[in-house]
């Protein structure tokens, strides 16, 4: 074996005395080794894009990411923690998109590729709601397709074109496998764009995404002048995978006017139900019941 190849091969060996024969310790050591490779090897290096960093604006979150922010030219994916959290996942994705478009050097629009089955399930995007969130209609494009394969092909071609700052796409886990997401990641690098996959449900299958997020609804804080009034959008977010980074979980609130996130502390976790009181209990008279006949 050549000396260079022998050296690389030896780099993958993990001494048994460091793991004690424990499979979990061995797996953790392998993950750390892969994370080091993803940061150090040139083929995994980020290409300069000439724009400002794509960050959350919160050091508590950005410090968990390899480049102190999201990769500007790459693929990311977001999934709901449970079935009812899909609208929350979509809102979180739009907030990330607005953080990207806030870069003054970024003049390209964004495209959202909608899947017809997802529109039937959760409804179409509402223009006035998007404007309230801060999305300019002049920089927002959308297309709806029936077939998942056609949608993923459209996303790939849109990323490669270089005409878009960001391409968002609805996706089902069984269609967005590792090979498909690898193609999307390469297309994003080629077009110096970013891709965001919005999965319809959480899944553990591997993808080529730089970061993977789980999102759930969270209780909003009322404005200081009226704590009973509705507050801004809030989400429980969990970073489950970060290439070269480390996982974490936070509760964040979106500020529409400033286009920024705020950390929220002291908010109880769990699903937000319209009939749930402050203690988290649902009155018996208000509980849903299943009737037969």
Order of alpha helices (4+ residues) and beta strands (2+ residues): alpha-alpha-alpha-alpha-beta-alpha-beta-alpha-alpha-beta-alpha-beta-alpha-beta-beta-beta-beta-beta
